[in-house]
């Protein structure tokens, strides 16, 4: 991927020296962005392509492309950054703004400690940022920014620096859908640099209402959602257990897992403008469905352990486990039906959940049919199972939050497409990791479950693969081990990796087409979490 601020140019990166020219380029960028209805975040390649188009009317030169791309990035994020409370913003200033002949500042491991002596712009900018409540650092490098962003202390970055420095910092932020604005130095060289202080102050002082439901922080939402699955919280929501089935079910609900599905429901709801506290019953209901499916899957697959402890059926027996799974399904539907949304919204969410439930059961049914009678399987058949078993569950979680927030049908369709692509990609990634893992290499393949690697082997012309497959169909367990080695030798992993790249790119394509900043940022972050 090309970097955020342009291609590798022969000449040094620089800002146009003429202020009138800078104003002309900025006007062209804003007009283009408005006309094309661009919504952040854009990928690096999208930014560069749009920057070229934006500056056509003013005859942009090749040397101006990095600056114009930065202007476009700033314009796209302007309203989002302005909507972030000042105390959640980071102002990053470069040390090179200090005049070495007059600077009285101390320096430590975090950067320069400005004495605000008035000899350079750092004191002016920092004093105003401090007055507004910013987190301010006078330091270099993207490492500091990454640590602060990951700490959850800031939601956006306003960075001052030379174009080359911004070029290294902002791609990382854009990739993770973190809003930010860059203020370029008018001259660089690491000493006696200069800056348009008035323009910088205008950006620092800009405050507006947050657009599109504001910012959605997955880490904070995850922490919030996890509180819904404590024993006391479930007792409050579902009542104190009075029967064995209730006790087993609610205890199971408090056990491990990433809680991706309720987190997605809550995150989509908040990103679309909802108050996260209002989605509690729906999100918990979505997790009840998931936990019920795990109980039934463990029985059907003969698994004895999950989350490092015995499965429900190993602890209490198969009949009791089936009953607990059924109880959790009913409780999930009850939670959604009794949530505080209007009748039409609840009915729509329930229909979405019921459809997802059917798809999951059909996908599991196809897998079980294969496991009873292993036989050659096609790539299309395996991908269909993935779509039904994995993608459908993500779709229910996302659409439940979207429907509750009143997201229009066109955007819900885009969320469905994203769920399909990201769900299949997620399962393909899991297959790749499983095949590479050691010990327990290719556990799913050894168990003769329908995986994309097995489908690839069935279509392979490799003599070693075909010979091993013949032994597998004859029931030879050793043939499965030989098949794994033959798959590696034949290089069939390449095809799986290409499929993964295809569905990951399809997820990216759907995100790029969304015309909603909050949802678009959220889906980009979900991709980065689920598909690293």
C-alpha positions as CSV (number, residue, x, y, z in Angstrom):
1,X,0.0,0.0,0.0
2,X,1.2,3.5,-0.8
3,X,1.8,5.7,2.3
4,X,-0.8,8.3,3.3
5,X,0.9,11.3,2.0
6,X,1.8,10.2,-1.5
7,X,4.3,8.3,-3.6
8,X,8.0,8.4,-3.2
9,X,8.9,11.6,-4.9
10,X,12.3,12.6,-6.2
11,X,12.2,16.0,-4.5
12,X,11.9,16.6,-0.7
13,X,8.4,16.8,0.7
14,X,7.4,20.4,1.3
15,X,4.4,22.7,1.9
16,X,3.7,25.4,-0.7
17,X,5.4,28.6,0.5
18,X,2.6,30.9,-0.9
19,X,-0.3,31.3,1.5
20,X,-2.7,32.1,-1.3
21,X,-1.7,28.9,-3.0
22,X,-2.3,26.9,0.2
23,X,-5.8,28.6,0.5
24,X,-6.6,27.8,-3.1
25,X,-5.7,24.1,-2.6
26,X,-7.7,23.8,0.6
27,X,-10.7,25.3,-1.1
28,X,-10.5,22.9,-4.0
29,X,-10.2,19.9,-1.5
30,X,-13.2,21.0,0.5
31,X,-15.4,21.6,-2.6
32,X,-14.4,18.2,-4.0
33,X,-15.1,16.4,-0.7
34,X,-18.5,18.0,-0.4
35,X,-19.4,17.3,-4.0
36,X,-18.4,13.7,-3.9
37,X,-19.9,13.2,-0.4
38,X,-16.8,11.5,1.0
39,X,-17.0,10.0,4.4
40,X,-14.0,9.0,6.6
41,X,-12.1,6.9,7.0
42,X,-10.6,6.3,3.6
43,X,-7.8,3.9,2.9
44,X,-4.4,5.4,2.0
45,X,-4.9,4.5,-1.7
46,X,-8.3,6.1,-1.7
47,X,-6.9,9.3,-0.2
48,X,-4.3,9.6,-2.8
49,X,-6.7,8.9,-5.7
50,X,-9.2,11.5,-4.4
51,X,-6.4,14.0,-3.7
52,X,-5.4,13.8,-7.4
53,X,-9.0,14.4,-8.5
54,X,-9.6,17.2,-6.0
55,X,-6.7,19.3,-7.2
56,X,-7.3,19.0,-10.9
57,X,-9.2,22.3,-11.1
58,X,-6.2,24.2,-9.6
59,X,-3.5,22.5,-11.6
60,X,-1.8,20.6,-8.8
61,X,1.9,19.7,-9.4
62,X,3.4,16.4,-8.4
63,X,5.3,18.1,-5.5
64,X,2.0,19.3,-4.0
65,X,0.4,15.9,-3.9
66,X,1.5,15.0,-0.3
67,X,0.2,18.3,1.0
68,X,-3.1,18.0,-0.8
69,X,-3.6,14.5,0.5
70,X,-3.0,15.8,4.0
71,X,-5.5,18.6,3.4
72,X,-8.1,16.0,2.3
73,X,-7.4,13.9,5.4
74,X,-7.9,17.0,7.6
75,X,-11.1,18.0,5.8
76,X,-12.6,14.5,6.1
77,X,-11.9,14.3,9.9
78,X,-12.6,18.0,10.7
79,X,-16.1,17.6,12.1
80,X,-15.3,14.3,13.9
81,X,-12.2,15.8,15.6
82,X,-14.1,18.9,16.5
83,X,-16.8,16.7,18.2
84,X,-14.2,15.0,20.5
85,X,-14.2,16.7,24.0
86,X,-10.9,18.6,24.4
87,X,-9.9,16.5,27.4
88,X,-10.0,13.4,25.1
89,X,-7.6,15.0,22.5
90,X,-3.9,14.7,22.1
91,X,-1.8,17.6,20.8
92,X,1.5,16.4,19.5
93,X,4.1,19.1,19.0
94,X,7.6,18.5,17.5
95,X,10.8,19.4,19.4
96,X,12.2,21.1,16.3
97,X,9.8,24.1,16.8
98,X,12.0,25.1,19.8
99,X,14.8,27.6,19.0
100,X,18.0,25.9,20.4
101,X,19.7,29.3,21.0
102,X,17.0,30.5,23.4
103,X,15.2,27.3,24.6
104,X,15.3,26.8,28.4
105,X,13.1,23.7,28.5
106,X,14.1,20.5,30.2
107,X,14.0,17.1,28.4
108,X,13.0,13.7,29.7
109,X,12.1,10.3,28.2
110,X,8.7,11.5,27.1
111,X,9.9,14.7,25.3
112,X,10.5,18.4,25.9
113,X,9.1,20.1,29.0
114,X,8.3,23.6,27.7
115,X,9.2,26.5,30.0
116,X,6.9,28.8,28.0
117,X,9.6,31.4,27.7
118,X,7.9,32.9,24.5
119,X,10.9,32.3,22.2
120,X,9.1,29.8,20.0
121,X,5.4,28.8,19.1
122,X,5.5,25.8,21.4
123,X,4.6,27.8,24.5
124,X,1.7,29.6,22.8
125,X,0.2,26.4,21.4
126,X,0.7,24.4,24.6
127,X,-0.7,27.1,26.8
128,X,-3.9,27.2,24.7
129,X,-4.2,23.4,24.6
130,X,-3.7,23.2,28.4
131,X,-6.4,25.8,28.9
132,X,-8.8,23.8,26.9
133,X,-7.9,20.5,28.7
134,X,-5.8,18.7,26.0
135,X,-3.2,16.1,26.7
136,X,-0.1,17.7,25.2
137,X,3.3,16.2,24.3
138,X,6.3,17.8,22.8
139,X,7.8,14.6,21.4
140,X,8.7,12.8,18.2
141,X,7.6,9.5,16.6
142,X,4.5,7.4,16.2
143,X,5.3,5.1,19.2
144,X,4.2,7.6,21.8
145,X,1.0,8.2,19.8
146,X,0.3,4.5,19.6
147,X,0.8,4.0,23.4
148,X,-1.5,6.8,24.3
149,X,-4.2,5.7,21.9
150,X,-4.1,2.1,23.1
151,X,-4.2,3.3,26.7
152,X,-7.7,4.7,26.1
153,X,-6.9,8.1,27.4
154,X,-7.3,10.0,24.1
155,X,-9.7,9.6,21.2
156,X,-8.0,11.8,18.5
157,X,-4.7,13.3,17.7
158,X,-3.8,16.8,16.3
159,X,-0.2,16.5,15.2
160,X,2.2,19.2,14.2
161,X,5.2,18.2,12.1
162,X,6.9,18.2,8.8
163,X,5.2,16.3,6.0
164,X,7.6,13.5,6.2
165,X,6.9,13.0,9.9
166,X,3.1,13.2,9.4
167,X,3.5,10.7,6.5
168,X,4.8,8.2,9.0
169,X,2.3,8.8,11.8
170,X,-1.1,9.3,10.1
171,X,-1.2,6.0,8.1
172,X,-1.2,4.0,11.3
173,X,-4.1,6.1,12.6
174,X,-6.1,5.9,9.4
175,X,-5.6,2.2,9.2
176,X,-7.2,1.9,12.7
177,X,-9.9,4.5,11.9
178,X,-8.5,6.9,14.5
179,X,-9.5,10.5,13.6
180,X,-6.8,13.0,13.4
181,X,-5.6,16.2,11.8
182,X,-2.1,17.1,10.7
183,X,-0.7,20.7,10.8
184,X,2.4,20.8,8.6
185,X,5.5,22.9,9.3
186,X,6.0,25.6,6.6
187,X,9.7,24.9,6.8
188,X,11.6,21.9,8.1
189,X,15.2,20.7,8.5
190,X,14.9,20.0,12.2
191,X,16.1,23.4,13.3
192,X,14.5,26.9,13.1
193,X,11.3,25.5,11.7
194,X,8.2,27.6,11.2
195,X,4.5,27.2,11.5
196,X,1.2,29.1,10.7
197,X,0.4,29.6,14.3
198,X,-3.1,31.2,13.7
199,X,-4.1,28.2,11.5
200,X,-2.9,25.8,14.2
201,X,-4.8,27.6,17.0
202,X,-8.0,27.6,14.9
203,X,-7.8,23.8,14.7
204,X,-7.0,23.4,18.4
205,X,-9.9,25.6,19.4
206,X,-12.5,24.1,17.1
207,X,-15.4,22.6,19.0
208,X,-18.6,21.2,17.5
209,X,-21.3,18.6,18.3
210,X,-20.2,15.1,17.6
211,X,-21.5,13.8,14.2
212,X,-23.1,10.4,13.6
213,X,-23.3,9.2,17.1
214,X,-19.7,10.3,18.0
215,X,-16.8,7.9,18.7
216,X,-17.1,4.2,19.4
217,X,-14.2,2.8,21.4
218,X,-14.3,-1.1,21.2
219,X,-12.2,-1.5,24.3
220,X,-14.5,0.6,26.4
221,X,-17.6,-1.0,25.0
222,X,-16.2,-4.4,25.6
223,X,-15.5,-3.5,29.3
224,X,-19.0,-2.1,29.6
225,X,-20.6,-5.2,28.0
226,X,-18.6,-7.6,30.2
227,X,-20.3,-6.1,33.2
228,X,-23.6,-7.4,31.9
229,X,-22.5,-11.0,32.4
230,X,-21.6,-11.0,36.0
231,X,-23.7,-13.1,38.4
232,X,-25.3,-10.1,40.0
233,X,-26.1,-8.4,36.7
234,X,-27.7,-11.6,35.2
235,X,-29.7,-12.1,38.5
236,X,-31.0,-8.6,38.1
237,X,-31.9,-9.1,34.4
238,X,-33.2,-12.7,34.4
239,X,-34.0,-13.3,38.1
240,X,-32.3,-15.4,40.7
241,X,-32.1,-19.0,39.5
242,X,-34.7,-21.3,41.1
243,X,-34.1,-24.5,39.2
244,X,-31.1,-26.6,38.1
245,X,-31.5,-25.6,34.5
246,X,-31.5,-21.9,35.4
247,X,-28.5,-22.3,37.7
248,X,-26.5,-24.2,35.1
249,X,-27.5,-21.8,32.3
250,X,-26.7,-18.6,34.2
251,X,-23.4,-20.1,35.5
252,X,-22.5,-20.9,31.8
253,X,-23.3,-17.4,30.8
254,X,-20.7,-16.0,33.2
255,X,-17.9,-18.2,31.8
256,X,-15.2,-17.3,29.3
257,X,-15.3,-16.2,25.7
258,X,-14.6,-13.0,23.9
259,X,-18.2,-11.9,23.9
260,X,-17.8,-10.6,20.3
261,X,-21.5,-10.8,19.5
262,X,-23.0,-8.7,22.3
263,X,-20.1,-6.3,21.9
264,X,-20.9,-5.9,18.2
265,X,-24.6,-5.3,19.0
266,X,-23.8,-2.6,21.5
267,X,-21.1,-1.0,19.3
268,X,-23.3,-0.8,16.2
269,X,-26.2,0.6,18.3
270,X,-23.9,3.3,19.8
271,X,-22.2,4.1,16.5
272,X,-25.6,4.7,15.0
273,X,-26.5,7.2,17.7
274,X,-28.0,5.0,20.4
275,X,-27.5,5.1,24.2
276,X,-25.6,1.9,25.0
277,X,-27.6,1.3,28.2
278,X,-30.8,0.9,26.2
279,X,-29.4,-2.1,24.2
280,X,-28.6,-4.2,27.2
281,X,-31.5,-6.8,26.9
282,X,-31.0,-7.2,23.2
283,X,-27.2,-7.6,23.4
284,X,-27.5,-10.1,26.3
285,X,-30.1,-12.0,24.4
286,X,-27.7,-12.3,21.4
287,X,-25.1,-13.8,23.7
288,X,-27.7,-16.2,25.1
289,X,-28.2,-17.5,21.6
290,X,-24.5,-18.0,21.1
291,X,-23.9,-19.7,24.4
292,X,-26.8,-22.1,23.7
293,X,-25.3,-23.0,20.3
294,X,-21.9,-23.8,22.0
295,X,-23.6,-26.3,24.3
296,X,-25.3,-28.0,21.4
297,X,-22.1,-27.9,19.2
298,X,-20.0,-29.5,22.0
299,X,-22.5,-32.3,22.2
300,X,-22.7,-32.8,18.5
301,X,-18.9,-32.6,18.0
302,X,-18.1,-34.8,21.0
303,X,-15.9,-32.0,22.6
304,X,-15.0,-32.6,26.3
305,X,-13.5,-29.2,27.1
306,X,-14.2,-25.5,26.4
307,X,-12.6,-22.4,28.0
308,X,-10.2,-24.8,29.7
309,X,-13.0,-26.5,31.8
310,X,-15.3,-29.5,31.1
311,X,-18.2,-28.8,28.7
312,X,-21.7,-28.6,30.1
313,X,-22.6,-32.1,28.9
314,X,-19.5,-33.6,30.5
315,X,-20.4,-32.0,33.8
316,X,-24.2,-32.7,33.8
317,X,-24.9,-35.2,31.1
318,X,-26.2,-34.9,27.6
319,X,-29.9,-34.7,28.4
320,X,-29.4,-31.9,30.9
321,X,-27.1,-30.0,28.6
322,X,-29.6,-30.2,25.7
323,X,-32.3,-28.8,28.0
324,X,-30.0,-26.0,29.3
325,X,-29.3,-25.0,25.7
326,X,-33.0,-24.9,24.9
327,X,-33.6,-22.8,28.0
328,X,-31.0,-20.3,27.0
329,X,-32.5,-20.0,23.5
330,X,-35.9,-19.3,25.0
331,X,-34.4,-16.8,27.5
332,X,-32.7,-15.0,24.6
333,X,-35.9,-14.5,22.7
334,X,-37.7,-13.4,25.9
335,X,-35.0,-10.8,26.6
336,X,-35.4,-9.3,23.1
337,X,-39.2,-9.4,23.3
338,X,-39.2,-7.6,26.6
339,X,-36.7,-4.9,25.7
340,X,-37.8,-1.3,25.8
341,X,-38.0,-0.7,22.0
342,X,-41.3,-0.2,20.2
343,X,-43.3,-3.3,19.0
344,X,-42.3,-3.0,15.4
345,X,-38.6,-2.7,16.2
346,X,-38.7,-5.7,18.6
347,X,-40.5,-7.8,16.0
348,X,-37.9,-6.9,13.4
349,X,-35.0,-7.9,15.7
350,X,-36.8,-11.2,16.6
351,X,-37.3,-12.0,13.0
352,X,-33.6,-11.3,12.3
353,X,-32.6,-13.6,15.2
354,X,-35.0,-16.3,14.1
355,X,-33.6,-16.3,10.6
356,X,-30.0,-16.4,11.9
357,X,-31.0,-19.3,14.2
358,X,-32.3,-21.2,11.2
359,X,-29.2,-20.5,9.1
360,X,-26.9,-21.6,11.9
361,X,-28.8,-24.9,12.3
362,X,-28.8,-25.6,8.6
363,X,-25.0,-24.9,8.4
364,X,-24.4,-27.2,11.4
365,X,-26.7,-29.8,9.8
366,X,-24.5,-29.8,6.6
367,X,-21.4,-30.3,8.7
368,X,-22.9,-33.1,10.7
369,X,-24.1,-34.8,7.6
370,X,-20.5,-34.7,6.3
371,X,-19.1,-36.0,9.5
372,X,-21.4,-39.0,9.4
373,X,-20.4,-39.9,5.9
374,X,-17.1,-38.2,4.9
375,X,-16.8,-37.8,1.2
376,X,-15.3,-35.4,-1.3
377,X,-16.4,-31.8,-0.6
378,X,-16.2,-28.7,-2.8
379,X,-14.8,-25.3,-1.9
380,X,-18.3,-23.8,-2.5
381,X,-19.9,-26.2,-0.1
382,X,-17.4,-25.4,2.6
383,X,-17.8,-21.7,2.1
384,X,-21.6,-22.1,2.3
385,X,-21.2,-23.8,5.7
386,X,-19.0,-21.0,6.9
387,X,-21.5,-18.4,5.7
388,X,-24.3,-20.1,7.6
389,X,-22.4,-21.0,10.8
390,X,-20.1,-18.0,11.3
391,X,-21.3,-15.2,9.1
392,X,-25.0,-15.6,10.1
393,X,-24.1,-15.2,13.8
394,X,-22.2,-12.0,13.1
395,X,-25.1,-10.7,11.0
396,X,-27.6,-11.2,13.8
397,X,-25.4,-9.4,16.3
398,X,-24.9,-6.4,13.9
399,X,-28.4,-6.1,12.6
400,X,-29.9,-6.4,16.1
401,X,-28.0,-3.2,17.1
402,X,-28.7,-1.5,13.7
403,X,-32.4,-2.3,13.8
404,X,-32.7,-1.1,17.4
405,X,-31.0,2.2,16.4
406,X,-33.3,2.7,13.4
407,X,-30.7,2.3,10.7
408,X,-32.2,2.5,7.3
409,X,-32.7,-0.6,5.1
410,X,-29.9,0.3,2.6
411,X,-27.3,0.5,5.4
412,X,-28.6,-2.7,7.0
413,X,-28.1,-4.4,3.7
414,X,-24.5,-3.2,3.7
415,X,-24.1,-4.5,7.2
416,X,-25.3,-7.9,6.0
417,X,-22.8,-7.9,3.2
418,X,-20.0,-7.0,5.6
419,X,-21.1,-9.7,8.0
420,X,-21.0,-12.3,5.3
421,X,-17.5,-11.2,4.1
422,X,-15.9,-10.8,7.5
423,X,-17.5,-13.9,8.9
424,X,-16.1,-16.1,6.1
425,X,-12.7,-14.3,6.3
426,X,-12.7,-14.9,10.1
427,X,-13.3,-18.7,9.6
428,X,-10.7,-18.9,6.9
429,X,-8.2,-17.1,9.2
430,X,-9.1,-19.7,11.8
431,X,-8.5,-22.5,9.4
432,X,-5.1,-21.1,8.5
433,X,-4.1,-20.7,12.1
434,X,-5.3,-24.2,12.9
435,X,-3.4,-25.7,10.0
436,X,-0.2,-24.0,11.1
437,X,-0.6,-24.7,14.8
438,X,1.7,-27.0,16.7
439,X,1.1,-29.2,18.7
440,X,-2.3,-30.3,17.7
441,X,-1.7,-29.4,14.1
442,X,-4.7,-29.2,11.9
443,X,-7.1,-30.4,14.6
444,X,-10.2,-29.8,12.5
445,X,-8.8,-31.7,9.6
446,X,-7.8,-34.6,11.8
447,X,-11.3,-34.7,13.1
448,X,-12.6,-34.8,9.5
449,X,-14.7,-31.7,9.7
450,X,-15.4,-30.0,6.4
451,X,-12.6,-27.4,6.1
452,X,-11.4,-25.3,3.2
453,X,-8.1,-27.3,3.3
454,X,-10.0,-30.5,2.8
455,X,-11.9,-29.0,-0.1
456,X,-8.6,-27.9,-1.7
457,X,-7.3,-31.4,-1.3
458,X,-10.3,-32.9,-3.0
459,X,-9.7,-30.7,-6.0
460,X,-5.9,-31.2,-6.1
461,X,-4.2,-33.2,-8.9
462,X,-1.2,-33.9,-6.6
463,X,-0.5,-37.7,-6.6
464,X,0.5,-37.6,-2.9
465,X,-2.7,-35.7,-1.9
466,X,-4.9,-38.0,-3.9
467,X,-3.2,-41.1,-2.5
468,X,-3.7,-39.8,1.1
469,X,-7.3,-38.9,0.4
470,X,-8.0,-42.4,-0.8
471,X,-6.7,-43.7,2.5
472,X,-8.9,-41.2,4.4
473,X,-12.1,-42.3,2.5
474,X,-11.2,-45.9,3.4
475,X,-11.2,-44.9,7.1
476,X,-7.4,-45.0,7.7
477,X,-6.7,-42.6,10.5
478,X,-3.0,-42.5,9.5
479,X,-4.1,-41.3,6.1
480,X,-5.3,-38.1,7.7
481,X,-1.7,-37.4,9.0
482,X,-0.3,-38.2,5.6
483,X,-2.9,-35.9,4.0
484,X,-1.7,-32.9,6.2
485,X,1.8,-33.4,5.0
486,X,0.7,-33.8,1.4
487,X,-1.3,-30.6,1.5
488,X,1.7,-28.7,2.8
489,X,4.0,-30.3,0.2
490,X,1.6,-29.4,-2.6
491,X,1.4,-25.8,-1.5
492,X,-2.4,-25.8,-1.1
493,X,-2.1,-23.2,1.7
494,X,-1.6,-20.6,-1.1
495,X,-5.1,-21.0,-2.4
496,X,-6.6,-20.7,1.1
497,X,-4.5,-17.5,1.8
498,X,-5.8,-16.1,-1.5
499,X,-9.4,-16.8,-0.5
500,X,-8.8,-15.1,2.8
501,X,-7.4,-12.1,1.1
502,X,-10.4,-12.0,-1.2
503,X,-13.0,-12.0,1.6
504,X,-10.9,-9.5,3.6
505,X,-10.8,-7.2,0.6
506,X,-14.5,-7.7,0.1
507,X,-15.0,-6.6,3.7
508,X,-12.9,-3.5,3.0
509,X,-15.0,-2.7,-0.1
510,X,-18.2,-2.8,1.8
511,X,-16.8,-0.5,4.5
512,X,-15.5,2.0,1.8
513,X,-19.0,2.3,0.3
514,X,-20.7,3.2,3.7
515,X,-21.9,6.7,3.9
516,X,-21.9,6.9,7.7
517,X,-18.8,8.0,9.6
518,X,-19.7,6.3,12.9
519,X,-20.5,2.9,11.3
520,X,-17.6,3.2,8.9
521,X,-15.1,3.8,11.6
522,X,-16.5,1.0,13.7
523,X,-16.4,-1.6,10.9
524,X,-12.9,-0.6,10.1
525,X,-11.9,-1.2,13.7
526,X,-13.8,-4.5,13.8
527,X,-11.8,-5.6,10.8
528,X,-8.5,-4.7,12.4
529,X,-9.5,-6.7,15.6
530,X,-11.0,-9.8,13.8
531,X,-8.8,-9.9,10.8
532,X,-5.3,-8.8,11.8
